[in-house]
């Protein structure tokens, strides 16, 4: 029997986020009418969060945010967090409206 490899945080984030995104996008016809407006923004928020978490994890563990060639772009951790915040700002109004009911 093969031994299971080390738990990979990046793979787990991608699998969970893809399941959430897929269910939000494909399940839209089955959602209640009030939630259909929020399905796409929530899917985009999950995507942005997933990409940001993977980039932060790569930056912390390897020192390079986006894995690729040796001369890839070097981004600071604070810049990654700021980019996540900038991309999520347009969706925050919808998210707060959904939370308030």
CNS distance restraints for C-alpha pairs under 8 A (distance, minus, plus):
assign (resid   8 and name CA) (resid  12 and name CA) 6.46 0.50 0.50
assign (resid   9 and name CA) (resid  13 and name CA) 6.21 0.50 0.50
assign (resid  10 and name CA) (resid  14 and name CA) 6.24 0.50 0.50
assign (resid  10 and name CA) (resid  54 and name CA) 5.66 0.50 0.50
assign (resid  10 and name CA) (resid  57 and name CA) 7.43 0.50 0.50
assign (resid  11 and name CA) (resid  15 and name CA) 6.12 0.50 0.50
assign (resid  12 and name CA) (resid  16 and name CA) 6.12 0.50 0.50
assign (resid  13 and name CA) (resid  17 and name CA) 5.95 0.50 0.50
assign (resid  13 and name CA) (resid  50 and name CA) 6.28 0.50 0.50
assign (resid  13 and name CA) (resid  53 and name CA) 7.81 0.50 0.50
assign (resid  13 and name CA) (resid  54 and name CA) 7.37 0.50 0.50
assign (resid  14 and name CA) (resid  18 and name CA) 5.90 0.50 0.50
assign (resid  14 and name CA) (resid  50 and name CA) 6.59 0.50 0.50
assign (resid  15 and name CA) (resid  19 and name CA) 6.23 0.50 0.50
assign (resid  16 and name CA) (resid  20 and name CA) 6.31 0.50 0.50
assign (resid  17 and name CA) (resid  21 and name CA) 5.98 0.50 0.50
assign (resid  17 and name CA) (resid  46 and name CA) 6.23 0.50 0.50
assign (resid  17 and name CA) (resid  47 and name CA) 6.69 0.50 0.50
assign (resid  17 and name CA) (resid  50 and name CA) 6.21 0.50 0.50
assign (resid  18 and name CA) (resid  22 and name CA) 5.84 0.50 0.50
assign (resid  18 and name CA) (resid  47 and name CA) 7.98 0.50 0.50
assign (resid  19 and name CA) (resid  23 and name CA) 6.10 0.50 0.50
assign (resid  20 and name CA) (resid  24 and name CA) 6.11 0.50 0.50
assign (resid  20 and name CA) (resid  43 and name CA) 7.19 0.50 0.50
assign (resid  20 and name CA) (resid  46 and name CA) 7.44 0.50 0.50
assign (resid  21 and name CA) (resid  25 and name CA) 6.10 0.50 0.50
assign (resid  21 and name CA) (resid  43 and name CA) 4.89 0.50 0.50
assign (resid  21 and name CA) (resid  44 and name CA) 7.75 0.50 0.50
assign (resid  21 and name CA) (resid  46 and name CA) 6.78 0.50 0.50
assign (resid  21 and name CA) (resid  47 and name CA) 7.12 0.50 0.50
assign (resid  22 and name CA) (resid  26 and name CA) 5.82 0.50 0.50
assign (resid  22 and name CA) (resid  27 and name CA) 7.83 0.50 0.50
assign (resid  23 and name CA) (resid  27 and name CA) 5.29 0.50 0.50
assign (resid  24 and name CA) (resid  28 and name CA) 6.21 0.50 0.50
assign (resid  24 and name CA) (resid  39 and name CA) 5.41 0.50 0.50
assign (resid  24 and name CA) (resid  40 and name CA) 6.93 0.50 0.50
assign (resid  24 and name CA) (resid  42 and name CA) 7.58 0.50 0.50
assign (resid  24 and name CA) (resid  43 and name CA) 5.97 0.50 0.50
assign (resid  25 and name CA) (resid  39 and name CA) 6.68 0.50 0.50
assign (resid  25 and name CA) (resid  40 and name CA) 6.51 0.50 0.50
assign (resid  25 and name CA) (resid  43 and name CA) 6.97 0.50 0.50
assign (resid  27 and name CA) (resid  31 and name CA) 6.53 0.50 0.50
assign (resid  28 and name CA) (resid  36 and name CA) 5.82 0.50 0.50
assign (resid  28 and name CA) (resid  39 and name CA) 6.63 0.50 0.50
assign (resid  29 and name CA) (resid  36 and name CA) 7.61 0.50 0.50
assign (resid  31 and name CA) (resid  35 and name CA) 6.17 0.50 0.50
assign (resid  31 and name CA) (resid  36 and name CA) 6.04 0.50 0.50
assign (resid  32 and name CA) (resid  36 and name CA) 6.51 0.50 0.50
assign (resid  33 and name CA) (resid  37 and name CA) 7.72 0.50 0.50
assign (resid  34 and name CA) (resid  38 and name CA) 7.96 0.50 0.50
assign (resid  35 and name CA) (resid  39 and name CA) 6.45 0.50 0.50
assign (resid  36 and name CA) (resid  40 and name CA) 7.88 0.50 0.50
assign (resid  37 and name CA) (resid  41 and name CA) 7.94 0.50 0.50
assign (resid  38 and name CA) (resid  42 and name CA) 6.01 0.50 0.50
assign (resid  38 and name CA) (resid  94 and name CA) 6.99 0.50 0.50
assign (resid  38 and name CA) (resid  95 and name CA) 7.70 0.50 0.50
assign (resid  38 and name CA) (resid  98 and name CA) 7.43 0.50 0.50
assign (resid  39 and name CA) (resid  43 and name CA) 6.13 0.50 0.50
assign (resid  40 and name CA) (resid  44 and name CA) 6.23 0.50 0.50
assign (resid  41 and name CA) (resid  45 and name CA) 6.15 0.50 0.50
assign (resid  41 and name CA) (resid  91 and name CA) 6.12 0.50 0.50
assign (resid  41 and name CA) (resid  94 and name CA) 7.52 0.50 0.50
assign (resid  42 and name CA) (resid  46 and name CA) 6.16 0.50 0.50
assign (resid  42 and name CA) (resid  91 and name CA) 7.90 0.50 0.50
assign (resid  42 and name CA) (resid  95 and name CA) 7.57 0.50 0.50
assign (resid  43 and name CA) (resid  47 and name CA) 6.20 0.50 0.50
assign (resid  44 and name CA) (resid  48 and name CA) 6.11 0.50 0.50
assign (resid  45 and name CA) (resid  49 and name CA) 6.00 0.50 0.50
assign (resid  45 and name CA) (resid  88 and name CA) 6.44 0.50 0.50
assign (resid  45 and name CA) (resid  91 and name CA) 7.23 0.50 0.50
assign (resid  46 and name CA) (resid  50 and name CA) 5.99 0.50 0.50
assign (resid  47 and name CA) (resid  51 and name CA) 6.16 0.50 0.50
assign (resid  48 and name CA) (resid  52 and name CA) 6.03 0.50 0.50
assign (resid  48 and name CA) (resid  84 and name CA) 6.74 0.50 0.50
assign (resid  48 and name CA) (resid  87 and name CA) 7.26 0.50 0.50
assign (resid  48 and name CA) (resid  88 and name CA) 7.37 0.50 0.50
assign (resid  49 and name CA) (resid  53 and name CA) 6.01 0.50 0.50
assign (resid  49 and name CA) (resid  84 and name CA) 7.10 0.50 0.50
assign (resid  50 and name CA) (resid  54 and name CA) 6.19 0.50 0.50
assign (resid  51 and name CA) (resid  55 and name CA) 6.11 0.50 0.50
assign (resid  52 and name CA) (resid  56 and name CA) 6.04 0.50 0.50
assign (resid  52 and name CA) (resid  80 and name CA) 6.87 0.50 0.50
assign (resid  52 and name CA) (resid  81 and name CA) 7.38 0.50 0.50
assign (resid  52 and name CA) (resid  84 and name CA) 6.15 0.50 0.50
assign (resid  53 and name CA) (resid  57 and name CA) 6.00 0.50 0.50
assign (resid  54 and name CA) (resid  58 and name CA) 6.07 0.50 0.50
assign (resid  55 and name CA) (resid  59 and name CA) 6.10 0.50 0.50
assign (resid  55 and name CA) (resid  65 and name CA) 4.82 0.50 0.50
assign (resid  55 and name CA) (resid  66 and name CA) 6.08 0.50 0.50
assign (resid  55 and name CA) (resid  80 and name CA) 7.43 0.50 0.50
assign (resid  56 and name CA) (resid  60 and name CA) 6.13 0.50 0.50
assign (resid  56 and name CA) (resid  65 and name CA) 6.35 0.50 0.50
assign (resid  56 and name CA) (resid  77 and name CA) 6.51 0.50 0.50
assign (resid  56 and name CA) (resid  80 and name CA) 6.91 0.50 0.50
assign (resid  56 and name CA) (resid  81 and name CA) 7.98 0.50 0.50
assign (resid  57 and name CA) (resid  61 and name CA) 5.98 0.50 0.50
assign (resid  57 and name CA) (resid  65 and name CA) 7.67 0.50 0.50
assign (resid  58 and name CA) (resid  62 and name CA) 5.51 0.50 0.50
assign (resid  58 and name CA) (resid  63 and name CA) 6.67 0.50 0.50
assign (resid  58 and name CA) (resid  64 and name CA) 6.03 0.50 0.50
assign (resid  58 and name CA) (resid  65 and name CA) 5.05 0.50 0.50
assign (resid  58 and name CA) (resid  66 and name CA) 6.95 0.50 0.50
assign (resid  58 and name CA) (resid  67 and name CA) 7.45 0.50 0.50
assign (resid  59 and name CA) (resid  63 and name CA) 4.42 0.50 0.50
assign (resid  59 and name CA) (resid  64 and name CA) 4.71 0.50 0.50
assign (resid  59 and name CA) (resid  65 and name CA) 4.21 0.50 0.50
assign (resid  59 and name CA) (resid  66 and name CA) 7.70 0.50 0.50
assign (resid  59 and name CA) (resid  76 and name CA) 7.95 0.50 0.50
assign (resid  59 and name CA) (resid  77 and name CA) 6.88 0.50 0.50
assign (resid  60 and name CA) (resid  64 and name CA) 7.86 0.50 0.50
assign (resid  60 and name CA) (resid  65 and name CA) 7.98 0.50 0.50
assign (resid  60 and name CA) (resid  77 and name CA) 7.99 0.50 0.50
assign (resid  64 and name CA) (resid  72 and name CA) 7.80 0.50 0.50
assign (resid  64 and name CA) (resid  73 and name CA) 7.94 0.50 0.50
assign (resid  64 and name CA) (resid  74 and name CA) 6.32 0.50 0.50
assign (resid  64 and name CA) (resid  75 and name CA) 7.46 0.50 0.50
assign (resid  65 and name CA) (resid  74 and name CA) 7.00 0.50 0.50
assign (resid  65 and name CA) (resid  75 and name CA) 6.40 0.50 0.50
assign (resid  66 and name CA) (resid  72 and name CA) 7.35 0.50 0.50
assign (resid  66 and name CA) (resid  73 and name CA) 7.52 0.50 0.50
assign (resid  67 and name CA) (resid  72 and name CA) 7.46 0.50 0.50
assign (resid  68 and name CA) (resid  72 and name CA) 6.21 0.50 0.50
assign (resid  75 and name CA) (resid  79 and name CA) 6.46 0.50 0.50
assign (resid  75 and name CA) (resid  80 and name CA) 6.93 0.50 0.50
assign (resid  76 and name CA) (resid  80 and name CA) 6.51 0.50 0.50
assign (resid  77 and name CA) (resid  81 and name CA) 6.37 0.50 0.50
assign (resid  78 and name CA) (resid  82 and name CA) 6.11 0.50 0.50
assign (resid  79 and name CA) (resid  83 and name CA) 6.09 0.50 0.50
assign (resid  80 and name CA) (resid  84 and name CA) 6.28 0.50 0.50
assign (resid  81 and name CA) (resid  85 and name CA) 6.31 0.50 0.50
assign (resid  82 and name CA) (resid  86 and name CA) 6.16 0.50 0.50
assign (resid  83 and name CA) (resid  87 and name CA) 6.16 0.50 0.50
assign (resid  84 and name CA) (resid  88 and name CA) 6.18 0.50 0.50
assign (resid  85 and name CA) (resid  89 and name CA) 6.16 0.50 0.50
assign (resid  88 and name CA) (resid  92 and name CA) 6.33 0.50 0.50
assign (resid  89 and name CA) (resid  93 and name CA) 7.71 0.50 0.50
assign (resid  91 and name CA) (resid  95 and name CA) 6.23 0.50 0.50
assign (resid  92 and name CA) (resid  96 and name CA) 6.01 0.50 0.50
assign (resid  93 and name CA) (resid  97 and name CA) 6.15 0.50 0.50
assign (resid  94 and name CA) (resid  98 and name CA) 6.16 0.50 0.50
assign (resid  95 and name CA) (resid  99 and name CA) 6.24 0.50 0.50
assign (resid  96 and name CA) (resid 100 and name CA) 6.12 0.50 0.50
assign (resid  97 and name CA) (resid 101 and name CA) 6.37 0.50 0.50
